[in-house]
């Protein structure tokens, strides 16, 4: 099976994961520096998000994806400002990880694994990979690794959020973003390679598509 590339390279996981941690780290830094001021933390977080968005746009990323990321940070900041609880800055992330775990699990059950949709979209295949039983099975098995990733995050974030541990939530956000994404990409790639037959031509060449 000819597989010269990896999921990390195809999905550009490292840059996206690192970018996602900057606003959260900025929130905690601003919150601490200003004597636990939510306004200061929110301001730094939004400023970081704007900077990341500008850099992404200059790198040629699609405006829609950039704006979604910026909007997410703004909503998280507004929630914390509205409730007056700094830990609520991480509430949106807690919900999105729980929802993502459910969505990925459902996609596998209905035989539309999200990993296949993502990789197929990146490769310009749309849904042609679904006509290849081996690829369909491999993407389904690999998608379970991503379900586990979101479950791990929820399991870590939920008790920290309940205890109001703002700094620990910020540290967990950083620790469970790029390192966890890197592990998820590596393991799901290994699962795909182990699941596909040895003579399969690879992700770019669905059989029968």
C-alpha positions, 0 to 999 in steps of 0.5 A, a space after each residue: 500500500 503506497 501511503 507517502 503522506 500522513 493524516 497530520 500533513 493532510 489535515 495540517 493538524 499542528 498549525 490549527 491546534 496551536 492556533 486554537 490554544 493562543 486565545 485560551 492562554 491569552 485569557 488566563 494570562 490577562 485574567 491573572 495579570 489584571 488581578 483576576 479581571 474577566 474583562 482583561 482576560 476577555 480582551 487579551 483572548 479576543 486580541 489573540 484571536 484577531 491576530 491569529 485570524 489575520 495571520 490565517 487570512 494572509 496564509 490563504 485560509 478560507 475566510 469562513 473558517 477563520 471567522 468561525 474561529 474568531 466568532 467562537 472566541 468572542 462567544 466564549 468571552 461574552 459568556 464569561 463576561 455575562 456570567 461573571 465567572 472566569 471558568 465560563 470562558 471554557 464552557 463553550 469548549 466543554 459543550 463543543 467537545 461533548 457534541 463532537 464526541 456524539 457527532 463522530 460516534 453517530 457518523 460511524 454508526 450510520 456509516 458516514 464516518 467524519 474522518 472519511 468526510 474530512 480527508 475526502 474533502 481535503 483530497 477533492 474526492 467528495 464521497 467517492 471513498 464510500 464506494 470502497 468498502 475497505 476505505 469505508 471500514 478504515 475510516 470508521 475504525 480511525 474515527 473511533 480514535 477521534 471519539 476517544 479524543 473528545 471524550 478525554 477532553 470532556 473527562 478532564 475539563 468537566 471536573 476542573 470546570 465544576 471546581 472553578 479551576 481557571 488556570 488549570 483549565 487553561 493549562 489543560 486546554 494547551 496540553 490537550 490540544 496539540 499534544 492530543 491532536 498529534 497523538 490522535 492523528 498518529 494513532 488514527 493513521 496507524 489504525 487506517 494503515 492496519 485496517 486497509 489491505 496490504 495491496 490497497 492503493 491508498 487514500 488517494 485512490 479509492 477502489 471502485 470509485 
